[in-house]
């Protein structure tokens, strides 16, 4: 029975990582699409194409991947082989960083709705800067998960 639980844990961990990779791919790419969309302007053939790409990326890939990442992450952290919440300071900080990533995801979703309504919410320069935020968050999340420094 313990072998089955350990095997299941390993598969859930693998699925968690696959979902996180898919989510992060979208978090890197969607702001880059916004850079191009902001530069293309509204009512252009390119804007129509960007709207389709942005909607599909967010709804088909990013939203399910975020939900799976967070749900499986919580199960792994607090499930059968979970960590001790009281002594895992690294986990507290990692959760804050993941919540920050989810908050950015929500802003990206809001900006997609703005683009969909032919409103350009920010300049392409703004989105170039936003494009760097997921990288910084990812670096912190991975270091905390692997090194567990405190």
Helices and strands as residue ranges (DSSP letters): H 2-40, H 45-56, I 57-62, H 63-78, H 89-116, H 124-147
